[in-house]
């Protein structure tokens, strides 16, 4: 239920209803069964996702093997592709906005389209749109969102998906926030300028080798590319090797490596890997939307809560 007394809340309610109707029909997006509006209150009747949040699933496990993370990642990317084809960008993809099903432990439902935007369509394809509001959740926002001159809507969900997938398979956030105030992000930017991939750069920060398989590493590197012009597109992301071929056992009989999370059925990380003590812990974060005028003040405030 949402109070509609405030015209802004009423507009937000109506827009989210419109967007949910635009993206209906995908098995990994929460179903809208209907709505009801009175003089000052509005209700949305949504499908029940009875398995809790993916965030809780991850916290309970500490981290997931590649095999355990794969069905979630596959379903989420398919849902994002479905949204994109219909001209909708979610803009608040995060672990808390991915719900699970008690009936099917591998099924997910993408929820909360409150910060989503609809792009113009031309010949059945979305037209790039410049956005200026600082929408999203701190740990998941793409770096270009902090550009006061505006940013392209096309690649922000890809970056957020990279944060989700990295976090699932590592057990920690890769950066606190994708802006210069975060020293980890600043180091990541310097490494990428030297053509060092995101995974190698992040694990190097903790004096660790990246434990991901080559296919997963390539995917995450492509999603967490700071320059949106070089970052994977939604279509490219969905066509990558790792997403289209379930992780399988890697034999070490020839002396090759056995990747964590690929060999064996355990959901959690292998014993030889543990989350670094000084890594950024996984925590719940609230979404926030600020317009361009407020963007600089927000970016310069270290304790600003998302």
Buried (B, 14 or more C-beta within 10 A) or exposed (E): EBEBEEEEBBEBBBBBBEBBEBBEEBEBBBBBEEBEBEEEEBEBEBBEBEBEBBBBBBBEBBBBBBBBBBBBBBBBBBBBBBBBBBBBBBBBBBBBBBBBBEEEEEBBBBBBBBBBBBBEEEEEEBEEBEBBBBBBBBBBBBBBBBBEEBBBBBBBBBBBBBBBBBBBBBBBBBBBBBBEEBEBBEBBBEBBEEEBBBBBBBBBBEEBEBBBBEBBBBBBBBBBBBEBEEBBBBEEBBEBEBBEEEBEEEEEEEEEEBBBBBBEEBBBBBEEBEBBEEBBEBEEBEBBBBEBEEBEEBBEEEEEEB
